[in-house]
């Protein structure tokens, strides 16, 4: 897609220069409705905008709204540094307002994606292309629009349903249940038209990062699992049905190494990825190394760029990584630090703080400076507080200019499908047998533990399942969704010397409609509590 964008930008630049110097040049080529889009390259260039919009904010601001509002991630200030007007503190304590930058930015991001999809549908509808081609790309765009709507429904709840372009009348807010029905109907309508994952890498490369049947099934499973939150109706058996539909495609399998799923060179060769957002060092959005790594380890990991020293997880969340031999524990930087061995493990050579013989030691606790709001101070010791994430393994190609990762970010993967099915069965759905495998919540959980080398579970209940989701899906932007479904989003976990309290009002399970949108569209209705 990057190549296509560069080509289009080049054409625009050439046309602009020519128009300024020679006004009577004959037109040898022009795109009009009768000839664009027509070829596969035309359609890929056209639809690229809905994907570039998706990548632009998913792994930063959208991710922050889903994770910094939970126990899974935190960006504390360090002697005032990284306070950024208190925006991260507000997410942590659930004290955001309707003019919070993430609240505004993600609303605009989501509806920019939706409006882009609507525009593309209008263009394709008017195109002079074969009906089969138009049908296939229309299905792809509608599936992407449904994904955007899922993000908006989950985050804001009651949002407008917009299906036309341009929008001539300011749209009104629709109830969350109606938005749910719209997304469900759209996914069901396009499912027969979407491609399925194959056993051919060349084909899967073409499908990678784009909607497939598996993506639609997995997204429907996610919706049905959260249906009691979205519309008050339990749909647990439908979760199992959708999970079965994913699993019946035997081209989806758990990858042998958990680490491989998140490496800088991850991509369509990962067997369990159902839908991912591709990134490279030039595509804005993936900044996990910049914000989540540990500044003083950059040289040990083979790169030398300016990074943040801010983001970590909380002690409560890290304490869940307590299963013997569980490789997933190695996705965190904690304790005395050693040079990496290049295979997800470590050598015996210690890493020292700069210009010292003191070994770097990262400690789980987050001890606040008395009197300062969510501030750890900025000594070497306080900088080392807070376990850092190594899940999206640092990209050796990271460059100073962008500080971006090349790791693709999975949104839906088979492990999540296993856990959704296990939870649905624990909540009352009937177990099923898939491909000769009789599946129970315990067997599904133990498939993931076995892959990670962890001690197998002897039993599993709902709280244990939530903890297993934390271990398996940490930093994959599902924690807020999970905690709300389990009724634990308002659980407090105060830090030492904390002078602030969490807002435990359940209305915080939805973010507010931004003030800027309310001012420009009188047909919008603010969510309760704001």
Secondary structure, 3 states (H helix, E strand, C coil): CHHHHHHHHHHHHHHHHHHHHCCCCCCCCCCCCCCCCCCHHHHHHHHHHHHHHHHHHHHHHHHHHHHCCCCCCEECEECCECCHHHHHHHHHHCCCCCCCHHHHHHHHHHHHHHHHHHHHHHHHHHCCCCHHHHHHHHHHHHHHHHHHHHHHHHHHCCCCCCCCCCCCCCCCCCCHHHHHHHHHHHHHHHHCCCCCCCCCHHHHHHHCCCCCHHHHHHHHHHHHHCHHHHCCCCCHHHHHHHHHHHHCCCCCCCCCCHHHHHCCCCCCCCCCEEEEECCCCCCCCCCHHHHHCCHHHCCCCCCCCCCCCCEECCHHHHCCCCCCCCHHHHHEECEECEEECCCCCEEEEECECCCCCCECEEECCCCCCCCCCCECCCCHHHHCECCEECCCCCCCCCCCCCCCCCCCEEEEEHHHHHHHHHHHHHCCCCCCEECCEECCHHHHHHHHHHHCCCCCCCCCCHHHHHHHHHHHHCCCCCHHHHHHHCCCCCCCCCCCCCCCCCCCCHHHHCCCCCHHHHHHCCCCCCCCCC
